[in-house]
Amino acid sequence: MNARVGLALLVAGLFACALVAGCSNSSTNTITVTPTPVISGSFAPDTLWVQDATSRTVRAYRGASLANGGQIASVIVTTSDNARPDIVYDPISDTLWYPNQTVPNLTNNTIDIWTAASTLSTSGVGPTIVVGPNSNTNNLEGAAVRDGLHNLLIVAHNTNNTVDVYSMATAMTSSAVPAGHATLTMTDGGLVGTPRPQEMLYDAIHDILFVSDNGTVCAKFSGFGAAASALSGGTTITLAASSEITGLALGNSTGLAYSATADQLFITEVSPPQITVVKSASTWNTGANHLQNLTGFTQPSGLAYDGIRDILFAYDSGVVFVFPNGSTASGAQLAWPGRRIIFDFSTSLSGFGLTIDLTR
């Protein structure tokens, strides 16, 4: 099983406790954010959803663009999962998807779905719909992404380089089966064995699926949505990478985020632990230039990007770092102007999945 899987580390708890006690690691810089969210009885127009393996929950935090320090979750859903998968959220249908790696065990998994997710309570609510366990949900990698343009849910497995493609993702039921499968072929000279997806990101503007593998490559699959949306009857298609971003140190838990405005791809690396920014990502087809990097992390994992306010969120060792002016962020993360930290008052966060809802 990959590095997403495992019990929450004790050090994450100690780190978060230190922050509660007033550790100087938390920035107190004042920043101006536009537009400014207005928090009332309903969700503010930016909510951060965070997967937490420690409490086996997914937690939502309102007003993330201005949040600083300890937070209280607005919504808590229970996953019974101590692994570290992605979370996928669609603000239009208010649906949350979660590739559950633990229940009932590490090889027979489920895809958990919450409908009307933003209206749920903080008491901890189980999934509305559970897909599997069955042969399609066996050995889930924990990597998942939604193609909102074609309403597809794409879910990777941890044993091969084939992903499942579910059509009509917002209408999935407990009996849902993939419309088909896509085998993603990549070439990775820095890896022994067959490269397979560890993290995926879909760019609807250019119809590109970005896939970070378990080695040194972030591959691009152009026209993925058009090809995948034509699948039916459980058939399998083979798609070759249209180009590859090479020279990365990715490891197993690789975070991706994308700025459509700047055409920038944010990629977490493990050695050194940093966030690399690839400019002109939709057309870049060679080694990462490493000219813009955020450094000084313990081990960054999940990423999310607020394209309205240009804010980058990065999950790392029990906290979520918040970087205003994220498209230009570079250098030591501790020194970036206005950099803040979000942590949870009631649990020591340990996870991977991170997504931002800009509508609530």
Buried (B, 14 or more C-beta within 10 A) or exposed (E): BBBBBEEBBEEBBEBBEBBBEEEEEBBEEEBEBEEEBEEEEEBBBBBBBBBBBBBBBBBBBBBBBBBBBBBEBBBBBBBBBBBBBBBBBBBEBBBBBBBBBBBEEBBBBBBBBBBEBBEBEBEBBEBBBBBBBEEBBBBBBBBBBBBBBBBBBBBBBBEBBBBBBBBEBBEBEEEBBBBBBBEBEBEBEBBEEEBBBBBBBBBBEBBBBBBBBBBBBBBBBBEBBEBBBBBEEEEEBEBEBBBBBBBBBBBBBBBBBBBBEBBBBBBBBBEEBBBBBBBEBBEBEEEBBEEBBBBBBEBBBBBBBBBBBBBBBBBBBBBBBBBBBBBBBBEEBEEBEBBBBBBBEEBBBBBBBBBBBBEB
